[in-house]
Amino acid sequence: MMIDQTTACIFAFCAAIGAATFSIIIRMGQRYANATSGVVIGLIVSVPFLLILVLLFSDLRLINRTAVLCFFVSGLLGPCLGRLFIFYGIHHLGVSRAVPLKSIQPLVAAIMAYMILGERPGPLIWMGTLMIVGGCALFSIKKSGDISWNRRYIWLPMAAVFSFAAGAIVRKIGLGILFSPLIGVTITTISGLIFILSFSFALPKNYRPNLTWGKAWYYYGICGLVNTGTFILSFHAVMRGDISITQPIASTSPFFALILSHLLLRDIEKVTMPIVIGTFLTVGGALLVSWKFF
């Protein structure tokens, strides 16, 4: 597999913009359905489009059992657990807190890549880590009397971090065997849908998916398509470059999420000075981690 860090970083940057956009749509649609419904609707809408694309543009003879297993496990970690955690994180904490907290993902992914894939990121990663951790700490600052969010829900985006980071490692292994991001995304998405429908029966009643037709299908359907496009971009980035480079660049999504939430969610999102400072620290740390590309 050919490594092209420049192209990989372009894909990662586009994925960051897509991730920010989909997080805003989640927040806008939350009044119509719970987070689990949002994940399931998004996956249901995405699967037919992916299958059509695979049939039109992919060589099915490339499919390998080991790669399929990797993408199937990735579906459990990413579209299922990761998306559930980040959806509920956004619902309970808001876009401007949950999305930047998820930005510690490049650190976790880099450590996993170091231990599992043998990647050897440079010392700038550890310098950037201090900025990322400092930025994340600012998001947990809560003013006295502020009841718009609860600190006990901070674990949700952190759990998403570990799920998505582990998923990226498994996808990297799968893409090393099967060089087709489109097939990989399709298998991962179908796997995620199967797992989340299986898990939904164990969830409390108010957390189970409600697939009754309504406005939620418009919001979360669009959200699913945007996230699928982001997923494809992310697959291309991971396939073409090192995780220790592409993941930090993809983590700049909080910068775009902050701008979009200020423009579109003024009535339900409170963007405070600590959040602004924390966002720039987190994004700055992510860029420092990927400094060798620039």
Backbone hydrogen bonds, N-H to C=O, Kabsch-Sander energy under -0.5 kcal/mol:
donor,donor_aa,acceptor,acceptor_aa,energy
4,D,2,M,-0.6
4,D,240,R,-2.4
8,A,4,D,-2.4
9,C,5,Q,-2.3
10,I,6,T,-1.7
11,F,7,T,-2.3
12,A,8,A,-2.2
13,F,9,C,-2.4
14,C,10,I,-2.2
15,A,11,F,-2.2
16,A,12,A,-1.7
17,I,13,F,-1.6
18,G,14,C,-2.1
19,A,15,A,-2.5
20,A,16,A,-1.9
21,T,17,I,-2.1
22,F,18,G,-2.4
23,S,19,A,-1.7
24,I,20,A,-1.4
25,I,21,T,-1.8
26,I,22,F,-1.9
27,R,23,S,-1.7
28,M,24,I,-2.0
29,G,25,I,-1.9
30,Q,26,I,-0.8
32,Y,29,G,-1.9
33,A,29,G,-0.7
38,G,34,N,-1.8
39,V,35,A,-2.3
40,V,36,T,-2.5
41,I,37,S,-2.9
42,G,38,G,-2.2
43,L,39,V,-2.2
44,I,40,V,-2.8
45,V,41,I,-2.5
46,S,42,G,-1.5
47,V,43,L,-2.1
49,F,45,V,-0.7
50,L,46,S,-2.3
51,L,47,V,-2.6
52,I,48,P,-2.1
53,L,49,F,-2.2
54,V,50,L,-2.6
55,L,51,L,-2.3
56,L,52,I,-1.9
57,F,53,L,-2.8
58,S,54,V,-2.1
60,L,58,S,-0.9
62,L,59,D,-2.0
63,I,60,L,-1.3
68,V,64,N,-2.7
69,L,65,R,-2.3
70,C,66,T,-2.1
71,F,67,A,-2.6
72,F,68,V,-2.3
73,V,69,L,-2.4
74,S,70,C,-2.2
75,G,71,F,-1.6
76,L,72,F,-1.0
77,L,73,V,-1.9
78,G,74,S,-3.4
80,C,75,G,-1.7
81,L,76,L,-2.5
82,G,77,L,-1.7
83,R,78,G,-2.1
84,L,80,C,-2.1
85,F,81,L,-2.7
86,I,82,G,-2.4
87,F,83,R,-2.7
88,Y,84,L,-2.5
89,G,85,F,-2.1
90,I,86,I,-2.5
91,H,87,F,-2.2
92,H,88,Y,-2.3
93,L,89,G,-2.8
94,G,89,G,-0.5
94,G,90,I,-1.7
97,R,94,G,-0.8
98,A,94,G,-2.6
99,V,95,V,-1.8
101,L,97,R,-1.9
102,K,98,A,-1.4
103,S,100,P,-1.7
104,I,101,L,-1.2
105,Q,102,K,-1.9
107,L,104,I,-0.8
108,V,104,I,-1.7
109,A,105,Q,-3.2
110,A,106,P,-2.5
111,I,107,L,-2.3
112,M,108,V,-2.3
113,A,109,A,-2.8
114,Y,110,A,-2.3
115,M,111,I,-2.1
116,I,112,M,-3.2
117,L,112,M,-0.6
117,L,113,A,-1.0
118,G,113,A,-0.9
119,E,113,A,-1.8
125,I,122,G,-1.6
126,W,123,P,-0.8
127,M,123,P,-1.4
128,G,124,L,-2.9
129,T,125,I,-1.7
130,L,126,W,-1.2
131,M,127,M,-1.1
132,I,128,G,-2.4
133,V,129,T,-3.1
134,G,130,L,-2.2
135,G,131,M,-2.5
136,C,132,I,-2.6
137,A,133,V,-2.1
138,L,134,G,-1.4
139,F,135,G,-0.9
139,F,136,C,-0.6
140,S,136,C,-0.5
140,S,137,A,-1.1
141,I,138,L,-1.3
146,D,143,K,-2.0
147,I,145,G,-0.7
153,Y,150,N,-1.9
154,I,151,R,-1.9
155,W,152,R,-0.5
156,L,153,Y,-1.6
158,M,154,I,-1.3
159,A,155,W,-2.6
160,A,156,L,-1.9
161,V,157,P,-1.8
162,F,158,M,-1.7
163,S,159,A,-2.0
164,F,160,A,-3.0
165,A,161,V,-2.6
166,A,162,F,-2.2
167,G,163,S,-2.2
168,A,164,F,-2.2
169,I,165,A,-1.7
170,V,166,A,-2.2
171,R,167,G,-2.6
172,K,168,A,-2.3
173,I,169,I,-1.9
174,G,170,V,-2.3
175,L,171,R,-3.2
176,G,172,K,-1.2
177,I,173,I,-0.5
177,I,174,G,-1.1
178,L,174,G,-2.8
179,F,177,I,-0.5
180,S,178,L,-2.0
184,G,180,S,-2.4
185,V,181,P,-3.0
186,T,182,L,-2.1
187,I,183,I,-2.5
188,T,184,G,-2.4
189,T,185,V,-2.7
190,I,186,T,-2.5
191,S,187,I,-2.5
192,G,188,T,-2.5
193,L,189,T,-2.2
194,I,190,I,-2.3
195,F,191,S,-2.6
196,I,192,G,-2.5
197,L,193,L,-2.1
198,S,194,I,-1.8
199,F,195,F,-2.5
200,S,196,I,-1.6
201,F,197,L,-0.5
201,F,198,S,-0.5
202,A,199,F,-1.9
203,L,200,S,-1.0
207,Y,204,P,-2.1
208,R,204,P,-0.7
208,R,205,K,-1.1
211,L,209,P,-0.6
217,W,214,G,-1.4
218,Y,214,G,-0.6
218,Y,215,K,-0.6
219,Y,215,K,-2.0
220,Y,216,A,-2.8
221,G,217,W,-1.3
222,I,218,Y,-1.9
223,C,219,Y,-2.3
224,G,220,Y,-2.4
225,L,221,G,-1.9
226,V,222,I,-2.7
227,N,223,C,-2.7
228,T,224,G,-2.1
229,G,225,L,-2.3
230,T,226,V,-2.2
231,F,227,N,-2.5
232,I,228,T,-2.4
233,L,229,G,-2.1
234,S,230,T,-2.4
235,F,231,F,-2.4
236,H,232,I,-2.2
237,A,233,L,-2.2
238,V,234,S,-2.7
239,M,235,F,-2.5
240,R,236,H,-1.8
241,G,237,A,-1.8
245,I,242,D,-1.3
246,T,242,D,-2.7
247,Q,243,I,-2.1
249,I,245,I,-1.4
250,A,246,T,-2.4
251,S,247,Q,-1.4
252,T,249,I,-1.6
253,S,250,A,-1.1
255,F,252,T,-1.5
256,F,252,T,-0.8
257,A,253,S,-2.7
258,L,254,P,-2.8
259,I,255,F,-1.6
260,L,256,F,-2.6
261,S,257,A,-2.8
262,H,258,L,-1.8
263,L,259,I,-1.8
264,L,260,L,-2.9
265,L,261,S,-1.8
268,I,265,L,-0.9
269,E,265,L,-2.5
271,V,269,E,-0.7
272,T,270,K,-0.9
276,V,272,T,-2.2
277,I,273,M,-2.9
278,G,274,P,-2.9
279,T,275,I,-2.5
280,F,276,V,-2.2
281,L,277,I,-2.4
282,T,278,G,-2.6
283,V,279,T,-2.9
284,G,280,F,-2.5
285,G,281,L,-2.4
286,A,282,T,-2.2
287,L,283,V,-2.5
288,L,284,G,-2.1
289,V,285,G,-2.1
290,S,286,A,-1.3
291,W,288,L,-1.5
293,F,290,S,-1.7
294,F,290,S,-0.9
